[in-house]
Amino acid sequence: MTMSIRLTILILLWGFSFYPFAYAANLGRLFTTPEERAVLDAGRPPKISDPTTKGKDPIKSGPLEPPLYITFNGLMTRSQEPAIVWINGSKINGSNKVQQGFIVEIDKMYGITVPIFLSKARQRCFLKPGQTLNTRDKRVQEKFEPVQENPEEVKQSCISLIKNNQDLP
């Protein structure tokens, strides 16, 4: 009896092994063809750092306008590795210190204070975690202070973002 049960199980397993091959033809290709990849790439928005998107060389056009507000969201220090900071929700480490219109100078950090160099204004500002820098008037606001936005500044910021082909906040 046990031999017949084993034989039955073996035949069923062998039969079920062909089941995936019967439906594999309906799945299609796992990866895209070069033509499909070209269509997908054409549908993507252009990269901001790509010089062809603006029609001019970004090095010759000068420094970019920084965002209206730069917020120091957080900091992680480690004993054996360099510090990591979060600015405007983005992780900044040694490899991506240069942002649009400003440079995060992690190597010149003092305690929990991070210097931020505004490229266009050629000015250095210092932020602690939770602080926000208004790049127009260089005023530093604490997290608990209400943000007082000048409507004209917001309008100019949106216009500059549109000119630089960026998403609105």
URBELPE-V383245 format. One record per pair of residues at least 4 apart in sequence whose ideal C-beta (glycine too) atoms are under 7 Angstrom apart, sorted by the first residue. I is the first residue (numbers start at 1). J is the second residue. Records with the same first field share a line. If there is no record, write none. Layout:
I=J / J
This chain:
1=5
2=6
3=7
4=8
5=9
6=10
7=11
8=12
9=13
10=14
11=15
12=16
13=17
18=22
20=24
32=36 / 37 / 40
33=37
34=38
35=39
36=40
37=41
38=42
39=43
46=50 / 53
47=53
48=53 / 164 / 165 / 166
51=57 / 58
53=165
54=58
56=60 / 61
57=61
63=101 / 119 / 120
64=100 / 101 / 164
65=101 / 120 / 160
66=70 / 100 / 101 / 102 / 118 / 120 / 135
67=88 / 100 / 101 / 135
68=134 / 135 / 136 / 153 / 157
69=132 / 133 / 134
70=87 / 88 / 102 / 116 / 132 / 133 / 135
71=87 / 88 / 132
72=85 / 87 / 114 / 127 / 128 / 129 / 130 / 131
73=86 / 87 / 89
74=86 / 129
75=83 / 85 / 112 / 129
76=83 / 84
77=83
82=93 / 94 / 106
83=106 / 109
84=91 / 93
85=92 / 104 / 106 / 114
86=90 / 91 / 92
87=92 / 99 / 104
92=96 / 97 / 104 / 106
94=106
97=103 / 104 / 106
98=103
99=104
101=118 / 119 / 120
102=116 / 117 / 118 / 119
103=117 / 119
104=114 / 116
105=115 / 117
106=114
108=115
109=113 / 114
112=128 / 129
113=126 / 128
114=127
115=124 / 126
116=125 / 127 / 133
117=124
118=123 / 125 / 135
123=138
125=133 / 138 / 140
127=131 / 133 / 140
130=142 / 143
131=140 / 141 / 142
132=141
133=140
134=138 / 139 / 141
136=153
141=145 / 147
149=153 / 154
151=155
152=156
153=157
154=158
155=159
156=160
157=161
158=162 / 168
159=163
160=164
161=166 / 168
